[in-house]
Amino acid sequence: MKKYFYVIDIQYLGYRFHGWQKQPTVKTLHLMVDRTLNYILEGKAFKSLSSGRTDAMVSAEHAAFELFLEEPIEDQPYFLQWFNYNLPQDIRALSIKEVDKKFNIINHSKTKEYLYLFAFGEKCHPFCAPIMTTILDDLDIDLMKEGAKLFEGEHYLKSYCYKPTENGIYIRTILTCELIENTIYQANYFPEKSYILRVRGKGFMRNQIRLMMGTLIDLGKGKLTLEDIKASLQSESNIKMNYIAPASGLILNKIDFE
C-alpha cells in the first residue's frame, strides 16, 4: 500500500504541558496532537513523529512533526484549518507540506535555533511566568555577553549535558551563541528591559541550553568567572555545571532542514 508523508510546522506554549513525548497519566503535546488528529481523520490509520523532544514547560515558535498516512490529504488548506479548529488554544499549526518517503524527520540534517528569555533585578508581573525567567539578583550583563561568545565553535560539552554517560558524543559545534536585548517579545506587563540568549546549532543534548544559561546566570552573579567557562569547554573536562535554568524561559525558535 502506498503511504503519504507530510511535515507540519507547529507552535505552542509549553507552560501547562509535560513536554512533547507521551507519558502515562500526564498531559503532553504529542498526546493532544494525536487526539486531535484521530478526531479529524475520523479514526483512519496515521502515525506522527516529532523532529525532537522538548521538555516540560518549554515552548516553540516553530517545531515540526511528520505525519504518515495511508490516504492522501486532498485539500491541505482545509486540513490545516480543521486541525487548528480542534487543537487546544495553546497549540497552533502553521503550515503543512508533502514530502517523499526518503525524508526522515529525525535523521534529516537540520539546524535548530533556541531562544532563552529572561529579566533580572525585580519581581515581574505574574503573566510573564509562562515564557520569561526572572532572576531577582543583579546580573552583570556585559560579562554574560562575553561568556556567551565563549560557547561558539567546536567544544567538548560534557559539562553541559544532564546526566552524561561515558560513551556519549560530547564534541559539538555551536554556530551562534549571543546574549542580546529582547526586541522580539513585547507586552505592556513586561519589565522595561529583558534579554535573550540566542543559540543555534545542529544538535543539542538534554538540558544543554538550560545548563549554558544557568552557567551564564552564575557568571553574571559573580559565582563563576570567564576562566571557569573556558576550563569547562576543554577536551575531557570533568567540571560539572549544576545550575539548570528554569524551563519556562526556553523557546524553540526555528528548525531549518537542509
Steps between C-alpha positions, in 0.01 A plus 500: 500500500631845409561729793492879515733721701447856623696743716294729722652814652346580839545745786394464860513644849650221706417633847217257582646195324744234621712529187445346157536126559195298605508389862247312712268709721626845389403742223760530225511677164523177301195365680292807410622505139421131451158533664416783262630310195301193596186714514543688174617189313191320631694200629705438183846353552778753557830545678671820615871540571666813637832649388605498865370518854452810709493483879213589730404871482723571196324691221551514123459760228574238235506130577430225249359152480459253215156352430476156337172411325362221285279742305600840358377833635298634208455856630798606712375855585171357626684229697718766667195713581306206647805383695535846659129522571526190719842547661522655850542877492866480609598289193484630143590335169673744263550304179488158338700365207534160338843332500624180340571173677875569507446784745559402864414775746732364771807415291468774235777758546364808673599810692307611807484841660396550862421819688513541876303800627582652838497817711669586829502729800132517596194281532314493169127494433369143548380498137868486395549158661400278201782624274744706707738412784552768763829516692452717810875557553696760307685366196806628312350485150819617324697218661227252406523618137873418506426162653239414238751550219732242658253225404521572126696249293593136559535405867490208741161553666468215750470761778178617331322165475255383765608161638774433241616145431848372429427425133321822405606723210596827665695681231237730354498812282303808600457731202363799689486588870423858588326692775292790369235738624149369437322679216300195388245447776313802634207549737382786718565290811861414403785668693659802336796289388531128436761289325534199271770237470494385136666165425517327162652162416450161337433295809445554869518269798250469781471829694803641313357847437363526855838397646674757280250764612541399865877531465464849352267600784757381755762696304283810518455454876876471552488133600705397194766664286574502128795272575264250662295483179812467285620213718162324475528497120842333487535147365416230759397759759329349805368831632135466596266794443210462740261787438233407247308819414118470525330340200231764447746754356608266219347526151577289193509783249546318168616185325673516161508171308792479259 
